[in-house]
Amino acid sequence: MTSSFILTLACPDRTGIVHAVSGFLLERGGNIEEAAQYNDTGTGLFFMRVQFACTDIDHATLKAQLTPLAEEFKMRWALHNRAEPMKTVIMVSRQGHCLNDLLFRFKSGLLPIDIRAIISNHRDFYQLAASYNIPFHHVPVTAAIKAQAEARQFEIIEAEGAELVVLARYMQVLSNDLCVKLAGRAINIHHSFLPSFKGAKPYYQAHDRGVKLIGATAHYVTADLDEGPIIEQDVARADHTATVEDLTARGQDTESQVLARAVKWHSEHRVLLNGHKTVVFK
């Protein structure tokens, strides 16, 4: 039986890394289907993603055999079975454009994810979740019960074995504690007006200032609000004829597309953390 795997790694740069990895795969009859690498001269780190197929070898055996090689090169690495979709939990508040887009792409087979649950601090989208046969968890959040609410949210995330948590316009600031627990596996989306246009109505502020570009940023969640490593960004043009409603519609379309790309690349193991930045092998 032939299985397809994805190996991602980061390590101090030195000669022989690509040779060692490709040689390891050759010795096991591995066929490289896709490979990408990047040498960050600023940090001296080497990054690599290899998608390959092997016959008659399972994930556990391959991982055990890779360990000595990884230790030799001081690699931060992971081996993934490509056939397994990434278990995902989505968090949302009252703006549903990103949620609706992700659900449609998931149902259409356009994202290699398995949406296990939707968590919201409001009840607005329980019927939408039901139409996709996805469990919906209403977890109210107020300042007085924030700690208990986050404990319940994390309990759901862990119970579902989520490898990815998507904040699809979830309008609550996560605590430092939850950010640490979700480090490297939580993606947020926000309008690119930050920090110039903060608050609940950024498109009204943008319209008032006559902006010529609107956009969106998808990034990993960290304890520093909206300062996490950026995965993807995009912009749309605007001019003096655009109304607030026009800006909002264009902005929401851009947010949905940017978030979908970030989720796709993360779930395909194309995003590697590089300090405060990311390496994205598209």
TAURBEL-V123381 format. One line per field, one symbol per residue. phi: phi as a letter, one per 30 degrees, with the letter a starting at -180 (. if undefined). psi: psi as a letter, one per 40 degrees, with the letter a starting at -180 (. if undefined). burial: I if it has 24 or more other ideal C-beta (glycine too) atoms within 12 Angstrom, else O. A space follows every 50 residues. Layout:
phi->???
psi->???
burial->???
This chain:
phi->.cbcbbccabaedadjdddddddedddcidcdcabbbacdddciccbabb cbcbchbcddddddddedddddchdcbabbdddcdddbcccbccccdded ddddddddicbdbbdcabcbdbcecddddddchceccdbdbbedcedddd ddddddedddidcbbcdcidcbdddeddeddceibbccbbddddddbcjd bdddddddcidcbbaabcbddbddehcdedcababbdbbddddedddddd ddddeddddddddddddchcccdbidbbccdd
psi->hhihihhiihihhiiedddddddddddefhhhdhiiihhhddeeihiihh hihihfhiddddddddddddddefihiihihdehihhihhhibehedddd dddddddefehfighdihhieiedfddddddefhhhhhgihiddfddddd dddddddddefhehhhggfhfhhiiddddddeheehhihiiediedgiae gdddddddefiehiaihhiihidhhfeihhdiiiiiiiaeehiddddddd ddddddddddddddddeefehhhgbeaihhg.
burial->OOIIIIIIIIIOIOOOIIOIIOOIIOOIOIOIOOOIIIOOOOOOIIIIII IIIIOOIOOOOIOOOIOOIIOOIOIOIIIIIIOOIIIIIIIIIOIIIIII IIIOIIOOOOIIIIIIIIIIIIOOIOOIIOOIOIOIIIIOIOOOOOOOII OOIIOIIOOIOIIIIIIIIIIIOIOOOIIOIIOIIIIIIIIIIOOOIOOO OIIOIIIOOOIOIIIIIIIIIIOOOIOIIIIIIIOIOIOOOOOOOOIIOI IIIIIIIIIIIIIIIIIIIIIIIIOOOIIIIO
